[in-house]
Amino acid sequence: MTYKKHLYFLLSLITGLVLIYTASMIFDSEHSGARSASYSLLDSKLSSKIDRITISDSEEIKELVKKNGQWFALNEGKDYPARQLRVEDFIGILSGRAAYPVRSTSASSHERLGLGEEAASRVTVYAGNSTLLDLLLGNEDITGQEIYLRKYGQTEVRSGNNKIFSYAADSINSWYNLRLIPESEDGKFDIGSIQRVSVYTQDEAQIFSRKNKEWIVSGIYVGSPNQNSIDSYVRSILNAEGADFDDSITSSDTELNNTRIVLEFGNGKDRVIRLSGGDESGRRLAHVSGSEYIYSLPAWAAQRLFKTAADFEK
């Protein structure tokens, strides 16, 4: 009987120790993961101070600058509207906390990992005359999910999400906000704010006026207007995008008087989109009132701006 009691006691003790050891391992693993996820490349408290970002590699230098609260992409000495949400997302990745495990502390590993100063891509973040982050981007790791990273002037190598490289590797065009109505990017202008749309071509005028939350059509005959079709059409104008900016003509060029679309908003303001005729590929150039930029619209994008009466019938 005494033997059995000792045996039960020892088994209970062993079981208890195993449970304590297992719990300590889980806690240590979670604690270690938390420590790994606590690293950020850029102090998030400094994000609002950022006013310039340069992205460079062996082929080009891309520059994003913030002026009067708006981001612009610099190209050949000229500022073009940048996609505000894209820039903010990029800053969010750089300043977000995540697992950036240390992969090496030896300078001899830099060339092998693509982090030599001449081979690596480089992202530099500024606030005024201060450099907030100077980051070198190297090769992908064997999983293809992460890239090697090193702060300029430091030996330590970490790895992190390769989204950073996907942003850095994109062309300058990917940073452009090419919407004809740039504010529609963040929903500042939505379809509910538009009271009238007037489309003037060389053949006719199509007028869509809002009345009691419905569209009234004039200028063309539509027997039974399909409200959803008109909504979709107006939304396509509001969200229309070019493929690039074009500097071959200026806003005063008469070439832009081929067709005209007028958006009238509930606040009394309006936007006038003037378009050229299509070239041999169907491409059109467009200018929007209040802007200095000329947009290049591919044929498919330009065609979406013009409909026939039949397109609005139920």
SEPA-281276 format. One record per residue (C-alpha): residue number from 1; z, x, y. Coordinates in steps of 0.5 Angstrom, whole numbers. Layout:
BEGIN
k,zz,xx,yy
NUM,Z,X,Y
...
% end
This chain:
BEGIN
k,zz,xx,yy
1,0,0,0
2,2,6,5
3,-5,9,3
4,-9,3,5
5,-5,2,11
6,-7,10,13
7,-14,8,11
8,-15,2,15
9,-11,6,21
10,-16,12,21
11,-22,7,20
12,-20,3,26
13,-19,10,30
14,-26,12,28
15,-29,6,30
16,-25,6,37
17,-27,13,38
18,-35,11,37
19,-35,5,41
20,-32,10,47
21,-37,15,46
22,-42,10,46
23,-40,7,52
24,-39,14,55
25,-46,15,53
26,-49,9,56
27,-45,10,63
28,-47,17,63
29,-55,15,62
30,-54,10,67
31,-51,14,72
32,-56,20,71
33,-61,15,72
34,-58,12,79
35,-58,19,81
36,-65,20,79
37,-67,14,83
38,-63,16,89
39,-68,21,92
40,-73,19,97
41,-78,24,100
42,-77,21,107
43,-71,18,110
44,-72,11,111
45,-68,11,117
46,-74,15,121
47,-79,10,119
48,-79,6,125
49,-80,13,129
50,-87,15,126
51,-92,15,130
52,-97,20,127
53,-99,22,120
54,-105,27,118
55,-107,27,111
56,-111,33,109
57,-115,37,103
58,-120,42,102
59,-126,37,105
60,-123,33,111
61,-117,32,115
62,-115,24,116
63,-111,22,122
64,-107,16,123
65,-104,15,130
66,-99,9,133
67,-101,7,140
68,-97,1,143
69,-94,-1,136
70,-101,-1,133
71,-104,4,128
72,-111,7,129
73,-115,11,125
74,-118,17,128
75,-125,19,126
76,-130,24,130
77,-125,23,136
78,-125,16,137
79,-120,11,135
80,-121,5,130
81,-116,0,128
82,-113,1,122
83,-110,-4,117
84,-103,-4,119
85,-100,-7,112
86,-104,-1,109
87,-100,4,113
88,-94,1,113
89,-94,1,105
90,-96,8,105
91,-90,9,109
92,-86,5,105
93,-88,9,99
94,-86,16,102
95,-79,13,104
96,-77,9,98
97,-72,11,93
98,-75,13,87
99,-74,17,81
100,-77,24,83
101,-74,29,77
102,-74,36,79
103,-80,39,74
104,-79,47,77
105,-75,51,81
106,-80,57,81
107,-85,59,85
108,-89,62,80
109,-91,55,77
110,-94,52,84
111,-101,55,82
112,-101,52,75
113,-99,45,78
114,-104,45,83
115,-99,46,89
116,-101,52,92
117,-102,51,99
118,-110,52,99
119,-111,48,93
120,-106,42,94
121,-107,36,99
122,-102,35,104
123,-99,29,108
124,-95,31,114
125,-91,25,118
126,-89,26,125
127,-85,23,130
128,-87,26,137
129,-87,33,137
130,-82,33,130
131,-85,34,123
132,-81,29,119
133,-84,30,112
134,-89,36,110
135,-91,34,103
136,-96,38,98
137,-99,34,93
138,-101,37,86
139,-104,35,79
140,-102,29,75
141,-97,31,70
142,-100,30,62
143,-98,22,63
144,-103,21,68
145,-98,17,72
146,-94,22,76
147,-96,28,80
148,-93,34,82
149,-90,34,89
150,-87,40,93
151,-85,40,100
152,-88,45,105
153,-84,52,105
154,-80,50,99
155,-80,52,92
156,-77,46,88
157,-83,42,85
158,-81,34,83
159,-86,29,80
160,-87,22,83
161,-91,16,83
162,-99,18,83
163,-100,12,88
164,-98,17,94
165,-104,21,91
166,-109,15,91
167,-107,13,98
168,-108,20,100
169,-115,21,97
170,-118,15,100
171,-124,16,105
172,-122,14,112
173,-126,8,112
174,-121,5,107
175,-116,6,113
176,-120,2,117
177,-118,-6,119
178,-125,-8,119
179,-124,-16,120
180,-127,-19,126
181,-121,-22,128
182,-116,-16,126
183,-110,-21,127
184,-112,-25,121
185,-110,-19,117
186,-102,-21,117
187,-103,-28,118
188,-102,-28,126
189,-108,-33,126
190,-109,-38,121
191,-114,-44,120
192,-109,-49,123
193,-109,-45,130
194,-116,-46,130
195,-118,-53,134
196,-126,-52,135
197,-131,-48,131
198,-138,-47,135
199,-144,-44,131
200,-150,-43,135
201,-157,-40,132
202,-164,-40,134
203,-165,-47,131
204,-159,-51,132
205,-152,-52,134
206,-146,-54,129
207,-140,-56,132
208,-133,-57,128
209,-128,-60,132
210,-121,-62,129
211,-118,-69,130
212,-112,-71,127
213,-112,-66,122
214,-119,-67,120
215,-126,-64,122
216,-131,-68,126
217,-138,-65,125
218,-143,-65,131
219,-150,-62,132
220,-152,-63,125
221,-152,-69,121
222,-147,-69,115
223,-146,-76,113
224,-139,-75,109
225,-136,-69,111
226,-132,-65,106
227,-126,-63,109
228,-124,-58,104
229,-131,-55,105
230,-130,-54,112
231,-123,-51,111
232,-126,-46,107
233,-132,-44,112
234,-127,-44,118
235,-123,-39,113
236,-129,-35,111
237,-130,-34,119
238,-123,-32,120
239,-123,-27,115
240,-130,-24,115
241,-130,-17,115
242,-135,-11,116
243,-137,-5,112
244,-136,0,117
245,-136,1,125
246,-143,2,128
247,-144,7,134
248,-151,6,135
249,-151,0,140
250,-146,-2,145
251,-143,-9,146
252,-148,-10,152
253,-154,-9,148
254,-158,-15,148
255,-160,-14,140
256,-153,-18,139
257,-155,-24,142
258,-159,-27,136
259,-153,-32,134
260,-146,-33,136
261,-140,-36,133
262,-134,-39,138
263,-127,-40,135
264,-123,-44,140
265,-115,-44,139
266,-110,-48,140
267,-107,-44,145
268,-113,-44,150
269,-116,-38,148
270,-122,-36,144
271,-126,-31,141
272,-134,-30,141
273,-137,-27,135
274,-144,-25,137
275,-149,-22,132
276,-156,-19,131
277,-161,-21,127
278,-161,-18,120
279,-165,-11,118
280,-169,-10,112
281,-163,-10,108
282,-160,-17,111
283,-155,-12,115
284,-152,-15,121
285,-148,-12,127
286,-143,-16,130
287,-139,-16,137
288,-132,-20,138
289,-130,-21,145
290,-124,-17,147
291,-126,-11,143
292,-130,-5,144
293,-132,-4,137
294,-139,-6,133
295,-138,-8,126
296,-143,-7,121
297,-144,-13,116
298,-147,-12,109
299,-152,-18,108
300,-147,-22,103
301,-142,-22,108
302,-147,-24,114
303,-149,-30,110
304,-142,-33,109
305,-142,-34,116
306,-148,-39,116
307,-148,-45,112
308,-153,-51,112
309,-151,-59,113
310,-152,-60,106
311,-146,-55,105
312,-141,-59,108
313,-143,-66,104
314,-138,-69,99
% end
